[in-house]
């Protein structure tokens, strides 16, 4: 019997956070991002609503610059998972691009 697979398996993702450091990173799309593209990291927490960090488009890069105080607050709330969502324009569907653990060594 054949199987039809629909949908997309999210890519593996690991986000490394340090409580005494800003979280500064970027994802670069060679050739640029489509007009209106959006990325956000959603950090899931134990017993609380997720924290969402939206990326800022800077040329070919989607960048994050989260202050250390916000990083420390997320770590204190015991994150369980991080999810990277992609949207192509304000009216486009929200796609789960990647997911995985938060590493806070």
Helices and strands as residue ranges (DSSP letters): E 11-12, E 15-16, E 23-28, E 37-45, E 48-54, E 56-58, E 61-66, H 68-76, E 79-88, E 94-100, E 102-103
